Every structure is written in structure tokens, then in C-alpha cells.
Amino acid sequence: MPRSPRSSRLLASFALAAAAGTALPGALACNRCDLYYLPIEWQAEEVPVDADLFAVAVAKGVVVAVGDGGAIARQAGEGAWTAPASATDAALRGVEFATAEVVIAVGEGGVVVRSVDAGETWAVVDAGVTDDLAAVGCHEAGTCVAAGDGVLLVSTDAGASWAPPASAPAELGALRAVGVNNGYDEFVAVGLAGAIVISPDAQTWTAVPGASADFHAVALTASDWALGGADGALIILANGVLIDLSQFDRATITGLTREGEWMARADGVVVHGYPAWAEDGGGVRTEEELPPLHAVVAIGDEAVVVGDDGTVGRVRLAEERECDRRYH
């Protein structure tokens, strides 16, 4: 199983100590153990929502997750999760903070709901479309992009109003995820059947040909884009070139965090690494039997993951090392 570079450095020193017969502080007692690793700890969160949750976002310690039937779950800091009314019963598929206070969620039938108090109360915004929306991404300057089935929408006022972009391909496809590069004002939207469109300003969009996978997630990693999707598809988009790093493990990738340190999958597995897909040792994965997972967001050294049946959990690397007997 792959490990992160940081973990690999630790493992090398642990192996030397083990070979010399030196006891390792905090390590489990192991016979003939050459390697130790830090497993992922999963902590289930009590959330007053039992609907499938499809997306999650965070800003300034406030976490908002959205899902089926207009479900919204919110947590501020270390407080209890609440279930604010969303003002819609449409399935909400995407959510993003435009500012520390403004949150936007999008969903089926072109619904857009917006909060100006960090997710405590919500109101419907008329986006002027009835096409299903699946994702939303916002630049730190307040420009937001919503994407869905054959549709792109742009807001320049943090989601208060929406309009089509100035220029976009006639056939957009079924878009499922939006990524934002704050450093270069760049946006990318990806979706089914290899759909990839990219823009330097949210207004002028061009298609990137050459892919065929059904993409469900996108994340900026360094200056490139990582696109994850069905059957373990993982494509790096670097300066317009597609680099195939698809996973041997064929589970569908549903969520990626910035820099790729956390990956959520439809088979109920969370993977951690730097990045999680690195050939020289991405990381470890959860061992709990979890329902299908749909999205993940990083919060410091931890992450929040959401999935079916109101599943919400926090994941982190354990402090105690374990003997790596996975290859013995």
C-alpha cells in the first residue's frame, strides 16, 4: 500500500531501530516487524440528518454539508451539528463558501440557495435555469461558477445573481465538479464522458479534448489539476496535457482535497498521502466498513468526509504507530 514521503522517512528510521533491537516509544510490541506506519483514525460525527450527503465545504471553522431532499448539516467550531432549513426540497449536489459568511449550494432543477450568515439561514436565488446543477466553486475575490448538465453559470457578486458565461463550447456535457485556482484566477469544470472545460477568468471557456473517463472530482495540486472519477480514473491536467495516473484499485474516486492529501471513494474508503496517488508511497486508507462516500474537505491536518445515509466523519492520522504486517 502506498505511503506518503513523510511517512516513508519515518518508516526508514523505525526500520533501523527495529533492526538494532531498539524499542520504539509508542509503538506496538511486534516480533520480526521491519516497518511501522500511522493508520487513519475514523471518528463518526452525530448529525441530525439521515439523507445522503453529496458535498461539503469549510471556511473559518464552519463546516457545511448538503444532500438529498434539500438537506443541510452545519457545524461551527467544535459545536454540535445542526440541520438548518434550506428553503428547498430539491437535492443539493454542490456547496462552496464564497466568503467566510456567504455560502452557496446548488442542485437539481437549477436550484441555487444562498446563506449570508455562514450557513445558519438560507434563501433561494433565481439562477434563471432549470437544468440540474452538480457543483459550484468560488474564487476568493467573489466570482463563482456553477456547473451541471450542459450548463455553466457565473456570478460576480458572491452568488447573489447568475448569468451564462460570455463564451463557452456549445456542447458542455454533464459537468460534475468545479475547481478554482485562486493564484491565477483559473477555473476548470469536469464531468462525464471525459468532459473538461477550462477558463482563465470564468467568462471564456474552452474544451480540453482527449479524455473519456467519467469525472466526479477535481482538485488543484501544485500548479496542475487532478481529475478523479469512475473505475479509479485519475488524470493530471498540466498545461493542457493529460497525464494518466489511473489507479490499479478500480474504485470510483468521488472527492479530492487540495494537494491530494485526502481522497474519498464510492466504496467507502478514505485514502491519505502526499499525494494519495503517488507511486512512491501515497499513504494509508481507512479500514472501517463505511457506506459510499461522496466528498471530502481538509481542515488542517484532518478532513471531514460525507456520504450516504447522513454519514459524516472526521479522519486524521493516528499518533500511535502500528506494526506493518500487511505484507508479511
C-alpha positions in Angstrom: 0.0 0.0 0.0 1.5 3.4 -0.9 2.8 5.8 1.8 3.5 9.5 1.9 7.1 10.8 1.7 6.8 12.0 5.3 5.7 8.5 6.4 8.5 6.9 4.3 11.1 8.9 6.1 9.7 7.9 9.5 9.5 4.3 8.4 13.1 4.2 7.4 14.3 5.4 10.8 11.9 2.9 12.5 13.2 0.1 10.5 16.8 0.9 11.5 15.8 1.0 15.2 13.9 -2.3 14.8 16.9 -4.0 13.2 19.1 -2.9 16.0 16.6 -4.2 18.6 15.8 -0.8 19.9 12.4 -0.3 21.5 10.3 2.3 19.7 8.4 4.7 22.0 4.7 4.5 21.5 5.0 1.5 19.1 3.1 -1.8 19.5 5.2 -4.8 20.5 5.9 -6.7 17.3 8.0 -9.7 16.5 10.1 -9.5 13.3 8.5 -6.2 12.3 10.5 -4.2 9.9 8.1 -1.3 9.3 5.7 0.8 11.2 3.0 3.1 9.9 0.5 5.7 11.1 -3.1 4.4 10.4 -6.1 6.6 9.7 -8.5 7.2 12.6 -12.1 7.5 11.7 -14.5 9.3 14.1 -18.2 9.3 13.2 -20.0 12.5 13.8 -23.5 12.7 15.1 -25.5 14.7 12.5 -29.3 15.3 12.7 -29.7 14.4 9.0 -30.3 10.9 7.6 -30.3 11.9 3.9 -27.5 11.1 1.5 -24.9 13.9 1.7 -23.2 14.8 -1.6 -20.9 17.8 -0.9 -19.1 19.5 1.9 -17.2 22.8 2.3 -15.4 24.7 5.1 -14.4 28.3 6.0 -13.1 29.8 9.2 -14.0 26.6 11.2 -17.6 26.4 9.9 -18.4 23.2 8.0 -21.5 22.9 5.8 -22.6 19.7 4.1 -25.6 19.3 1.7 -27.6 16.5 0.2 -30.8 14.8 -0.8 -34.1 16.5 -0.3 -32.5 19.9 0.4 -30.7 18.5 3.5 -28.1 20.7 5.1 -25.9 19.9 8.0 -23.8 22.6 9.7 -21.1 22.7 12.4 -19.4 25.7 13.8 -16.0 25.0 15.5 -16.3 22.1 17.9 -20.0 22.6 18.5 -22.9 20.2 17.8 -24.1 19.7 14.2 -27.4 21.3 13.3 -29.8 20.9 10.4 -30.8 24.4 9.1 -33.8 24.7 6.8 -32.6 25.1 3.2 -35.7 26.7 1.7 -35.9 23.8 -0.9 -36.6 20.1 -1.1 -34.5 19.6 -4.3 -31.4 17.5 -3.9 -28.4 19.7 -3.3 -25.3 18.4 -5.1 -22.6 21.1 -4.5 -21.7 23.6 -1.9 -19.0 26.3 -1.5 -18.1 29.3 0.6 -17.8 32.5 -1.4 -16.6 34.4 1.6 -16.3 33.5 5.3 -20.0 34.4 5.7 -21.5 33.7 2.3 -22.3 30.0 1.3 -23.8 28.8 -1.9 -25.4 25.4 -2.6 -26.7 24.2 -6.0 -28.8 21.2 -7.1 -31.4 19.6 -9.1 -33.7 21.7 -11.3 -31.3 24.6 -11.4 -31.9 25.4 -7.7 -29.5 27.7 -6.0 -29.7 28.5 -2.3 -27.5 31.1 -0.5 -26.7 32.0 3.0 -25.1 35.2 4.2 -24.6 34.1 7.8 -22.2 31.2 7.3 -25.0 28.6 6.7 -27.4 29.4 9.6 -30.2 30.6 7.3 -30.8 30.1 3.6 -32.8 31.7 0.8 -33.5 30.6 -2.8 -31.7 32.6 -5.6 -33.2 32.6 -9.1 -30.4 31.4 -11.3 -32.5 31.5 -14.5 -32.1 27.8 -15.4 -33.9 24.5 -14.8 -31.0 22.3 -15.8 -29.6 20.2 -12.9 -26.6 21.7 -11.2 -24.0 19.5 -9.7 -21.2 21.7 -8.4 -20.1 25.2 -7.5 -16.7 26.8 -7.0 -15.8 30.3 -5.9 -12.7 32.4 -6.3 -11.6 34.3 -3.2 -12.4 37.6 -4.9 -16.1 36.6 -5.0 -16.5 35.2 -8.6 -18.3 31.8 -8.5 -19.0 29.2 -11.2 -21.9 26.7 -11.1 -21.9 23.7 -13.4 -24.3 20.9 -14.3 -26.0 19.1 -17.1 -25.0 21.1 -20.2 -24.8 24.3 -18.3 -22.3 26.8 -16.9 -23.3 29.8 -14.8 -21.2 32.7 -13.5 -21.7 35.0 -10.6 -19.5 38.1 -10.0 -21.2 39.1 -6.7 -20.7 36.0 -4.5 -23.7 34.2 -5.7 -26.4 36.9 -5.4 -27.0 36.8 -9.2 -26.1 34.5 -12.0 -25.7 34.6 -15.8 -24.2 32.4 -18.5 -20.5 33.0 -19.3 -19.5 35.2 -22.2 -18.2 32.3 -24.3 -18.3 28.5 -23.8 -18.4 25.4 -26.0 -21.8 24.6 -27.4 -21.7 21.0 -26.0 -20.5 21.1 -22.4 -21.6 17.6 -21.4 -22.7 16.6 -18.0 -20.4 18.5 -15.7 -19.9 17.2 -12.1 -17.2 19.2 -10.4 -15.6 22.6 -10.4 -12.1 23.6 -9.4 -10.7 27.0 -8.7 -7.1 28.3 -8.8 -7.0 31.5 -6.7 -3.5 32.3 -7.7 -4.2 32.5 -11.4 -7.9 33.3 -11.4 -8.4 30.0 -13.3 -11.4 27.7 -13.2 -11.9 24.2 -14.5 -15.1 22.1 -14.7 -15.1 18.3 -15.4 -17.8 15.7 -15.9 -19.0 12.5 -17.5 -17.6 11.0 -20.7 -14.3 13.0 -20.4 -15.9 16.4 -20.3 -13.3 19.0 -19.3 -13.6 22.8 -19.8 -11.2 25.4 -18.5 -11.3 29.2 -18.2 -8.8 31.9 -17.2 -11.5 34.3 -16.0 -14.8 32.3 -15.5 -16.1 34.1 -18.7 -14.3 32.5 -21.6 -14.2 28.7 -21.6 -12.5 26.2 -23.9 -12.8 22.4 -24.0 -9.8 20.1 -23.3 -10.1 17.0 -25.6 -8.6 13.6 -25.1 -10.3 12.2 -22.0 -13.0 9.6 -21.8 -13.5 8.9 -18.1 -16.5 9.9 -16.0 -15.0 12.5 -13.7 -16.6 13.2 -10.3 -13.8 15.2 -8.6 -11.2 17.8 -9.3 -8.5 19.5 -7.2 -5.6 21.8 -7.7 -2.3 20.2 -6.8 0.7 22.5 -7.1 0.1 24.2 -10.4 -1.7 21.3 -12.1 -5.2 19.8 -11.8 -6.0 16.3 -10.6 -9.2 14.8 -12.0 -10.7 11.8 -10.3 -13.5 9.6 -11.5 -15.1 6.2 -12.2 -13.1 2.9 -12.1 -10.1 4.6 -10.4 -9.6 7.1 -13.2 -7.1 9.7 -12.2 -5.8 12.3 -14.8 -3.4 15.1 -14.2 -4.1 18.1 -16.4 -0.7 20.0 -16.7 -0.5 22.9 -19.2 -3.2 21.4 -21.4 -1.6 18.0 -21.4 -3.4 15.0 -19.9 -1.3 12.6 -17.9 -2.9 9.3 -17.0 -2.2 8.2 -13.4 -5.3 6.0 -13.1 -5.3 3.7 -10.1 -4.8 0.0 -10.0 -7.6 -0.1 -7.5 -10.7 0.4 -9.6 -13.0 2.1 -7.0 -14.6 5.4 -8.1 -12.9 8.5 -6.8 -15.6 10.9 -5.6 -13.6 13.5 -3.7 -10.1 15.1 -3.6 -8.7 17.7 -1.3 -6.2 20.4 -2.4 -2.7 18.9 -3.0 -4.4 15.4 -3.0 -3.7 14.6 0.6 -7.1 13.1 1.1 -9.2 11.0 -1.3 -12.8 9.8 -0.8 -14.2 6.9 -2.8 -17.5 5.3 -3.6 -16.5 2.1 -2.0 -16.5 3.7 1.4 -12.7 4.1 1.7 -10.7 7.3 2.5 -7.0 7.4 1.4 -4.4 9.7 2.8 -1.0 10.6 1.3 1.2 13.3 -0.2 -0.4 13.0 -2.7 -2.6 10.0 -2.1 -1.9 8.5 -5.5 1.9 8.9 -5.6 3.6 5.8 -7.0 6.4 6.0 -4.4 4.1 5.6 -1.5 0.9 7.7 -1.2 -0.4 6.6 2.1 -2.8 4.6 4.2 -6.5 4.0 4.0 -9.4 3.6 6.4 -10.3 0.1 7.4 -13.8 0.7 8.7 -16.8 -0.6 6.7 -18.4 2.6 5.6 -21.2 3.5 3.2 -20.5 5.1 -0.2 -18.6 8.4 0.3 -19.2 11.4 -1.9 -16.9 14.3 -0.8 -14.1 15.3 1.4 -12.7 18.6 2.6 -9.4 19.2 4.5 -9.4 21.1 7.8 -5.8 21.5 9.0 -4.3 18.0 9.5 -7.8 16.4 9.5 -10.6 16.1 7.0 -14.4 15.8 7.0 -15.9 13.2 4.8 -19.6 12.9 3.9 -21.7 10.1 2.3 -24.9 8.1 2.1 -27.4 7.9 4.9 -26.2 11.1 6.6 -22.7 9.7 7.1 -20.3 12.3 8.3 -16.9 11.5 9.8 -13.6 13.1 10.7 -10.4 11.4 9.6 -6.8 12.0 10.9 -3.6 10.1 11.1 -3.2 8.3 14.4 -0.4 9.4 16.8 0.5 5.8 17.7 2.4 3.8 15.2 1.3 0.2 14.3 3.4 -2.7 13.1 3.0 -3.1 9.4 2.2 -6.7 8.9 0.2 -6.1 5.7 3.0 -7.6 3.5 4.1 -10.4 5.9 
